C-alpha cells in the first residue's frame, strides 16, 4: 500500500464532539463513571443523543470495555466495537479506526474514549509488573527488570542519556520543555498544574528520579477521562460544532522492534527515532503535508525527552537540534509551532494521550485557552513505543 | 532481603540466553541469512524475515551505549543508587544488553565493558556488565 491509496480518504471523516472530566489526583469515582461522564460530554458537544452512537473504540488498556460503555450509556444500537493498542501509542490510531468505521458504513457516530484513575488506583509511574519471575511470553521483561530497569522514567532516561551523549543536550534544554508545558498549563484553567508556576531554578531543584531525568521531566499521574465523537465530514457539517477534519492518520512500529513494551526501545535500530520516525514518514505522505505546514502540535509527552525526540522525528527540527530548538522559543505559546497548548501530559493531565486529541480539536475550533491565532492544521502524536500513531487535523474551510 | 526479580528461563524464545549464562557462556540470537544480531531474541528475523536464526557465542566484551543512575527507589530489592548500563556487543553492536552496577560510578559513552556472571540464586545466573579493568583479558 502506498500513500496514494490514502488520498481519497483525506478530510473525509471528522471529530464532531469532544468531552472530558476534571483532571485530579483522586476522582473518588470509578474509571467507568469517569468514562461515562466524558462520553456524555462529547456526545452532547456534538449535538447528538447517546442513542445515536452506534460505534465504540476503546484503548486496549482501558478498564471500560465496549460492552460496559454500551451499558453505561444505554446504547440501543451498537454495531461496531474495536479495541486499539497499545496504551499511549493508541489514541491517534483509535481515531483512525473510528474514521475507517464511519467511512466503510459500519457505523455512523463512533465514540472514542480513555478513562483511568492513574493516580488513585495504581500509579503508572511505579514499577511495571513487579513479579518475582520476570519475562516470558513475548514480554521480554526478563532482559530488563532482573537488572533493576523497572519503571518508565528509568527506561526513557536511557534514551535521554543517549541523546546527551550524541548531541550534548543540557539540563536547561530538558528544563525548557518542562517549563513551556507548565506555562501553557498556567493559562489553561482545567490543567492539573494550573496555578503552579515553574521556572528554571524550580526545575533544576526538583529531585533526580533516574539520571538525567528529574521529577519535572516526568508527566503527571491523573484520574480523569477524555472522549471524542468521530463521524463522516458530511454528517459532521450538520451537527453542532465546526468539524475538525481528519486530514490523515498513520500507524507504525519502530524499525528493528522485536516486540515488548518500552524497555526494549534502547535495543531498536535507532532508539532516538523511536516509532515516531516511521509514523512521521507515513503521516506526511498520507496527509500531503509536511512539518512546515503545521500551525500547532500536541506531542505525546510522557517525559521531556519524548517531546525532544518527536520534534526531531516529525521534522519540526533537525536530528539532534531539539534542545536548542525548544530554547529558541519556536514551540512556545508565541512561537511558530506552539506545542502542548493545554500543558499536555506533562502539566495538563495524563489521559494517556487522548487529552491531546481534545486540545487539538479546540485549536481547530479556535477555542483553546492558549489559542494559536489562525491555526488551520494541528499535528497530534501518540506514544512512540510499541505500535505508535499520529494524525493531522485540519480546520474545516 | 526482599526477593529480587528472576528471569523466566523457561521461555522458548529467550530462555537459552539464561541457560547459557548458567554455564558461564554469553550468547546472542542472530539471523543466519542476513547475519544480523537479534536482541530482543525472536524466532524469525525482523530485518529479512528468515526463520534461520540461532544462538551464537559472544566474546563477552562490548562498549557502553547508554546508562542511567536510579536515584528514586521503585522496588524494595533495588536500593538506590544503582546504575543500569546498556552495552553494545563488540562482534554485533546492534545487540545491546543490559547490566547493573551498584552505586553511581563515573561512566563515559563508548568505554570498554566486560561481561561477568552473577549467580542470583533460585538456579538463575545473569550475564552482567562492568567497566573493563586492568588485568581483564580483552
Contacts between the chains, C-beta under 8 A, distances in Angstrom:
chain1	res1	chain2	res2	distance
A	126	B	74	6.5
A	127	B	74	4.6
A	127	B	75	5.1
A	130	B	5	7.6
A	130	B	75	6.1
A	131	B	5	7.1
A	132	B	3	5.1
A	132	B	5	6.4
A	132	B	6	6.4
A	133	B	5	7.5
A	133	B	6	5.6
A	133	B	7	7.8
A	133	B	8	5.1
A	134	B	5	4.4
A	134	B	6	6.7
A	134	B	7	5.8
A	134	B	8	6.4
A	135	B	7	5.4
A	135	B	8	4.4
A	135	B	11	6.3
A	135	B	14	6.2
A	136	B	8	3.5
A	136	B	10	6.6
A	136	B	11	4.0
A	136	B	14	7.2
A	137	B	11	6.8
A	138	B	13	7.3
A	140	B	14	6.7
A	140	B	40	4.3
A	142	B	7	3.7
A	142	B	8	5.3
A	142	B	9	7.9
A	142	B	11	6.8
A	142	B	14	5.5
A	142	B	18	7.2
A	143	B	7	7.6
A	143	B	14	7.1
A	143	B	17	7.6
A	143	B	39	7.6
A	143	B	40	6.0
A	143	B	97	7.4
A	143	B	98	5.8
A	144	B	98	5.7
A	145	B	5	4.8
A	146	B	4	7.0
A	146	B	5	4.7
A	146	B	6	6.3
A	146	B	7	5.0
A	146	B	120	7.2
A	146	B	124	7.9
A	146	B	126	5.9
A	147	B	84	6.0
A	147	B	98	4.5
A	147	B	99	6.3
A	147	B	100	4.4
A	147	B	126	7.0
A	147	B	128	7.5
A	148	B	70	6.6
A	148	B	75	7.6
A	148	B	78	4.7
A	148	B	82	5.6
A	148	B	84	5.8
A	148	B	100	4.9
A	149	B	84	4.9
A	149	B	98	6.2
A	150	B	74	4.7
A	150	B	75	5.4
A	150	B	78	6.8
A	151	B	74	4.9
A	153	B	72	7.8
A	154	B	68	5.8
A	154	B	70	5.7
A	154	B	74	7.4
A	154	B	84	6.5
A	157	B	68	3.8
A	158	B	66	4.6
A	158	B	67	7.2
A	158	B	68	5.4
A	158	B	84	7.1
A	158	B	86	5.9
A	159	B	66	7.5
A	160	B	68	7.9
A	161	B	66	4.8
A	161	B	67	6.0
A	161	B	68	5.9
A	162	B	65	7.1
A	162	B	66	4.4
A	165	B	66	6.9
A	165	B	109	4.1
A	207	B	71	7.5
A	207	B	72	7.0
A	208	B	71	4.5
A	208	B	72	7.5
A	209	B	70	7.9
A	209	B	71	6.5
A	209	B	72	4.6
A	210	B	68	4.7
A	210	B	69	7.0
A	210	B	70	4.8
A	210	B	71	6.5
A	210	B	72	6.9
A	211	B	68	5.4
A	211	B	69	4.4
A	211	B	71	6.9
A	211	B	104	8.0
A	212	B	68	7.8
A	213	B	68	7.8
A	256	B	46	6.4
A	256	B	47	7.2
A	256	B	94	7.6
A	257	B	46	7.1
A	258	B	38	6.6
A	258	B	39	7.5
A	258	B	40	4.5
A	258	B	41	7.5
A	258	B	42	4.7
A	258	B	46	5.6
A	259	B	40	6.6
A	259	B	42	6.9
A	260	B	40	6.1
A	264	B	40	5.2
A	266	B	65	7.4
A	266	B	66	6.1
A	266	B	86	5.2
A	266	B	96	6.1
A	267	B	39	5.3
A	267	B	40	6.2
A	267	B	95	7.8
A	267	B	96	4.9
A	269	B	94	7.1
